[in-house]
Amino acid sequence: MTRSFHGLPCWFELGTSDLDAASTFYGRVLGWDVGDSGMPGFDYRLAKARGAMVAGMMPMRMVDRPSDHLGPLGLPTTADVGL
């Protein structure tokens, strides 16, 4: 298991009207490696940072909302709550 550290999102979901552009953008800006998830019949892509999966990307097909961002979402670790 890859250890989490401050500044690395635990998971990020992106719905976008242009998956190729988003994959290129996040690859260049955050250094993510983005690849196909292998889900049949659905273009869902997974992104990795330093070998750890950190994000999913999918097409967002809404007429009035060309792109949506959900995240990053943070979850506490046992160290965060004193366990």
N, C-alpha and C positions, 0 to 999 in steps of 0.2 A: 504494500500500500504506500502510495506517495504521501509524504507528510505535507500538510497544508502550512502555509506561512502567510504573514501579513502582506496584503497587496495582491494576492492571487485569488481571483474569484472562485467560489466553490462551484457555481454553475450559472450559466448565462444562456437565456433563450432569446433568439432573435427571429422575428418574422419580418421578411423583407420582400420587396417586389423584384429585387435583382440579386439572386444568390451568388452569382459569379463575382459581381462587384463587391459584395459584402465579404466574401471569402478572401478576395485580394486585399481589400482595405484592412481587415483585422489581421491578416497574415503580415502585412507590411508594418502596421502601427503597433501591434502587440506581439508580433513574432509567433502567432499561432499557426500551426499546421492544420489545414482544413481538408477533410476528405469525406467521401461518400460513406454513409452509415451502412449501406447494404440492405436497407429496408425496401422490399419489392413494392413497386407501384407508388412510391412516395419519395420525393427528393428531399431527404433529411440529411444534413451534413453534420459531422462531429468535428470539433476543434480541440487540439491539444496544445498545452503550454508546458514546455520542458518535460514532455512525455506523459503528462497527466491530462485526462479529458476534463475540459472546463466549460464547453459550450456546445449548444446545438443550434442549427440554423435551418429554417424551413421557409417555403414560399408563403407570403401573406397575400391573399387574393381578396382584398376588400376595396370596393370602388372608392370610397371617400377617405380611406386611410392607407396610403401607399406603403407605409412602413411602421412597425411598432417595435419598441424595445421593452423587454421585461427583464429587469435585473440591473446590476448583479444582485443576487440574493445571498445574504450571509447567514450562516448557521453557526451557533456557538459550538465550541469543542468542550470536552470535559475540563480542560485547563481554564477556559473562560469562566466556568461556573464554580471553580474551586474543588473539583473532584479529582 
